[in-house]
Amino acid sequence: MQIEQDCYNILGIAASADTQEINHAYRKLAFQYHPDRNQNDPESSRKMQEINEAYSTLADAKNASLITYHSDITLLHRSSTPAVG
């Protein structure tokens, strides 16, 4: 959980951020720190890598939680549906 919290901090968003907020924060920071826009700043390349890693981690975590949620709902629905036959 600490890694995820660090990712939220890197992107400058709350831990309760949804997928849309994560995407928006990523795009804003990627635009700001992209190495093509900051060619004379070696720090921007490092920062961009950090932003990419944070975004990737959070996107995977959000997708995993959505998949788990939908799998749980499907299993719950199947177990509460009477068998036919």
Secondary structure as the mmCIF struct_conf table of DSSP 4:
data_model
#
loop_
_struct_conf.conf_type_id
_struct_conf.id
_struct_conf.beg_label_comp_id
_struct_conf.beg_label_asym_id
_struct_conf.beg_label_seq_id
_struct_conf.end_label_comp_id
_struct_conf.end_label_asym_id
_struct_conf.end_label_seq_id
HELX_RH_AL_P HELX_RH_AL_P1 GLN A 2 LEU A 11
TURN_TY1_P TURN_TY1_P1 GLY A 12 GLY A 12
TURN_TY1_P TURN_TY1_P2 ALA A 15 SER A 16
HELX_RH_AL_P HELX_RH_AL_P2 THR A 19 TYR A 33
TURN_TY1_P TURN_TY1_P3 PRO A 35 ARG A 37
TURN_TY1_P TURN_TY1_P4 GLN A 39 ASN A 40
HELX_RH_AL_P HELX_RH_AL_P3 PRO A 42 SER A 80
BEND BEND1 THR A 81 THR A 81
HELX_LH_PP_P HELX_LH_PP_P1 PRO A 82 VAL A 84
#
